[in-house]
């Protein structure tokens, strides 16, 4: 593959991944399924059946759904999608809903039977939602990615049936084209014009929700706690502002974010710390753009091996990638950037994902701290080496190890976490 083809594919991956979403993306995927099912049914259903994988149930259980008057969980997500969602808006399916529609969704949830079943032993990311109105029926399935609708049926007639053979991002550019060296080459040399609108939008959206998180009363207010406790130095500010963005979005804020790897928290983590460091260092806009390209693509590369959902906290890979972007803002070369990532992954790869909720903000702060520490270690001549636990020789070997840990090694952990969350 020549350099031009590589450049085009990397740009396409960014275009597919850096998209807007309102609210935590798992409940929004359920809202999308609900909105699409009602659209196919053609009327308001009187009964709903939701079958979802354990990872979906875990990630929806505790998070506040926007435009629901601070309701949480699968019934809230499905109800607001059915009553007021616009499926054509994808991950912004419940954007712009009125107070009257919110009340209608809450009333619908309270008065409509909504059955919830866990899909055992199937895909990590799987939603099968069926709605009924008398003898009428419609079913929608979303699998492997938040907007990947693979099956639609109406009154027994199959309208869409895309085979799902395995866990992969169907319909998206193959992420196996990504590599550490390829990402560095692209981020430092590619023309910025094609990606500038994506990055400007990411900066604008994600810094806005971070500011809202500091100003408002969201969750445990981790961002504000950190600023109060540890001051406004750039290192703390970078962590606190990223945490504040998560404070807001995990707790019902109706501002959109630009996601990364299907996650708003990861999109915030890849972006907001770099903006804070760029301000502190007086970096010009081009340097910030290129740092963001590094951060976003490295996060995507690491997360691709793990999968969209896992018991491995996604903030870890995003925090390591943010550390790489911060290293670049300080003038770091390729060697500095990849060692920063490996050091960071060696520090915090034990953080679990126990669903979307207020504590995600604190995990983001810890992960960004690890990214910064990983950079500080390397510029002082210190690093973790092959044989230090899961750390391996060579950047790509470490990416493979993290993928193996998150996708395969933590399957039993994921199941146990879900049992704990459900009180079993």
Order of alpha helices (4+ residues) and beta strands (2+ residues): alpha-beta-alpha-beta-alpha-alpha-alpha-beta-beta-beta-beta-beta-alpha-alpha-alpha-alpha-beta-alpha-alpha-alpha-alpha-alpha-alpha-alpha
